[in-house]
Amino acid sequence: MNEPLPLVVVFAIYPGVTQLDFTGPYEVLHRLKHAKVITASGKGGLVEAEGGLTFVTERLSDIPRCDVICIPGGAGQVHAMADPAYLDEVRRLGQGARYVTSVCSGSLILGAAGLLRGKRSACHWGWREMLPLFGAEPVAERVVRDGDQFSGGGVTAGIDFALTLAAEIEGESAAKAIQLMLEYAPEPPFDSGAPETADPEVLAAVRKRLDAMLPQRRAAAMKAFESA
């Protein structure tokens, strides 16, 4: 009897990625039956995430195809979406994938690669306004599905998106079992995980930090839009 083909899942990361954007979904998706999960980057080799964690990666161009591609976000997203070789590989794998997915500002990279046009998409709340540049409709939800596209909002939403995708691939019971194995039952100590619930002074402080980064992100998004 022939062995089932592996479910090839590729996380296409880059220097300055937010590690939880992909390690959260990684923890869910590697538990799917027959999953082969690959962490890859444009050049391969060691990639340093925000905060200094380092990951060993394969080279994207060495991967012939995948069933799922996931693009995480992070401060390095600005440089990643300005890298034509990286975007070419994301586009190539995404066009042949069964599911095209993102977490946080990774959706902007999908947009720069031309993979979000006409699609509804989530993104981190601080950068969501840039999605229309790429023909996408921004949606203020933790998980958004539009056909074969799945997207998670900011950082921790990657776990929710991955469980949603796991249910799509293997069924709800399998996804619930993974959730139980991970004891994923969030009870945050503060109701401060969204702009709508954060204290006004906390929201103002975070907005100030994000506003300092906004011009560079907008410029990168505009450049990617003009180059598309």
C-alpha positions in Angstrom: 0.0 0.0 0.0 1.4 3.4 -1.0 2.2 5.9 1.7 0.1 9.1 1.6 1.9 12.0 0.1 3.1 14.5 2.7 1.3 17.8 3.3 4.0 20.3 2.6 3.8 23.4 4.6 6.3 26.2 4.0 6.9 29.1 6.3 8.7 31.7 4.2 10.6 33.8 6.7 13.2 36.6 6.5 15.5 38.6 8.8 13.6 40.6 11.3 10.5 38.3 11.3 8.4 38.1 14.4 9.1 34.6 15.6 5.6 34.0 17.2 4.0 34.8 13.9 5.2 31.5 12.6 6.2 29.4 15.6 2.6 29.6 16.9 1.2 28.2 13.6 4.1 25.9 13.3 3.3 24.3 16.6 -0.3 23.6 15.3 0.4 22.6 11.7 3.3 20.2 12.3 0.8 18.0 14.3 -1.3 17.4 11.2 -1.1 13.8 9.8 1.6 13.4 7.2 2.7 17.1 7.6 6.1 18.1 6.3 6.8 21.5 7.7 9.6 23.5 6.2 11.1 26.8 7.4 12.6 28.6 4.4 14.0 32.0 3.5 15.3 33.7 0.4 18.9 32.7 0.8 18.6 29.8 3.2 20.9 29.4 6.2 20.5 31.2 9.5 17.9 33.8 9.8 17.7 36.0 12.9 14.2 37.0 14.1 13.2 40.1 16.1 14.6 39.6 19.6 17.6 37.6 18.4 16.3 34.0 18.1 18.0 32.3 15.1 16.4 29.7 12.8 18.0 27.3 10.3 16.2 27.6 7.0 16.1 26.0 3.6 16.3 28.1 0.5 13.0 28.9 -1.1 14.2 28.3 -4.6 15.1 24.7 -3.6 11.4 23.9 -2.7 9.6 22.7 -5.8 6.0 23.1 -4.5 3.9 23.2 -1.4 0.4 22.7 -0.2 0.4 25.5 2.3 2.5 28.6 2.3 2.5 30.9 5.3 4.0 34.4 5.4 4.6 35.8 8.8 5.0 39.5 9.7 7.6 41.5 11.6 9.8 44.6 11.4 11.7 42.9 8.6 8.6 42.9 6.5 9.6 46.3 5.1 12.8 44.9 3.6 11.3 41.6 2.6 8.6 43.2 0.4 11.4 45.2 -1.3 13.3 42.0 -2.2 12.3 41.0 -5.7 13.9 37.5 -5.5 12.1 36.8 -2.2 8.8 38.0 -3.7 9.3 35.9 -6.8 9.6 32.8 -4.7 6.6 33.6 -2.6 4.6 34.2 -5.7 5.8 31.0 -7.4 5.0 28.8 -4.4 1.7 30.7 -3.6 0.4 30.3 -7.2 0.7 26.5 -6.9 -0.3 26.1 -3.2 -3.6 24.7 -2.1 -3.8 27.3 0.7 -2.1 30.7 0.8 -1.9 32.1 4.3 -0.4 34.9 6.4 -0.1 36.2 9.9 0.1 39.9 11.0 1.8 42.1 8.4 2.7 39.0 6.4 -0.5 39.8 4.4 1.3 42.9 3.0 4.0 40.7 1.6 1.3 38.5 0.0 -0.1 41.7 -1.4 3.3 42.9 -2.8 3.6 39.4 -4.4 0.3 39.9 -6.2 -1.5 37.2 -4.2 -4.2 39.2 -2.5 -6.0 41.1 -5.3 -9.7 40.9 -4.8 -9.4 39.0 -1.5 -10.5 39.8 2.0 -7.7 39.7 4.5 -6.7 40.2 8.1 -3.6 42.1 9.2 -2.2 43.6 12.4 -4.5 46.5 13.3 -1.6 49.0 13.1 -0.9 48.3 9.4 -4.3 47.1 8.1 -5.0 50.4 6.2 -2.3 49.5 3.7 -4.0 46.4 2.3 -6.2 48.3 -0.2 -3.0 49.4 -2.0 -2.7 45.7 -3.2 -6.4 45.4 -4.1 -7.3 43.6 -0.9 -10.2 44.3 1.5 -9.0 44.8 5.1 -11.1 43.0 7.7 -10.9 43.7 11.4 -11.1 40.0 12.6 -8.6 37.6 14.1 -9.1 35.0 11.3 -10.3 35.7 7.8 -11.0 33.2 5.1 -11.6 34.0 1.5 -11.6 30.9 -0.7 -8.1 29.3 -0.4 -6.7 32.3 1.5 -6.5 32.2 5.3 -5.1 35.1 7.3 -4.6 35.9 10.9 -4.5 39.3 12.5 -1.7 40.3 14.8 0.9 37.8 16.1 -1.1 35.6 18.5 -3.9 35.3 16.0 -1.6 32.9 14.1 -2.6 30.1 16.5 -6.3 30.7 15.8 -5.7 30.9 12.1 -3.7 27.6 12.2 -6.4 25.8 14.1 -9.0 27.0 11.6 -6.8 25.7 8.8 -6.2 22.4 10.6 -10.0 22.0 10.8 -10.3 22.6 7.1 -7.6 20.0 6.3 -8.3 17.3 8.8 -11.7 18.1 10.3 -12.9 19.8 13.4 -12.2 16.9 15.7 -8.6 16.8 14.7 -8.2 20.5 15.2 -9.8 20.3 18.6 -7.5 17.5 19.6 -4.5 19.7 18.7 -5.9 22.5 20.7 -6.3 20.3 23.7 -2.7 18.9 23.3 -1.4 22.5 23.3 -3.8 23.3 26.2 -4.7 26.4 24.2 -7.3 28.0 26.5 -6.3 31.7 26.7 -7.2 33.6 29.8 -5.1 36.8 29.5 -4.6 38.7 32.7 -5.7 42.0 31.0 -8.4 42.8 28.4 -5.9 44.8 26.4 -5.4 42.8 23.3 -7.3 45.0 20.9 -7.6 48.8 20.3 -11.2 48.6 21.2 -10.6 47.2 24.7 -7.3 48.7 25.7 -7.2 51.5 28.2 -7.0 54.9 26.4 -3.6 55.8 27.8 -2.2 52.3 26.8 -3.6 52.7 23.3 -2.1 56.2 23.0 1.3 54.9 24.0 1.2 52.0 21.6 -0.1 54.2 18.7 2.8 56.6 19.3 5.3 53.7 18.9 3.6 52.5 15.8 3.2 56.0 14.3 7.0 56.3 14.5 7.3 53.2 12.2 4.4 54.1 9.9 6.1 56.4 7.4 8.7 53.7 6.6 6.0 51.0 6.2 3.8 53.2 4.1 6.8 54.1 1.8 7.7 50.4 1.5 4.1 49.5 0.7 3.8 52.3 -1.9 7.1 51.3 -3.5 5.9 47.6 -3.7 2.6 48.8 -5.2 4.3 50.9 -7.8 6.6 48.0 -8.7 3.8 45.4 -9.0 
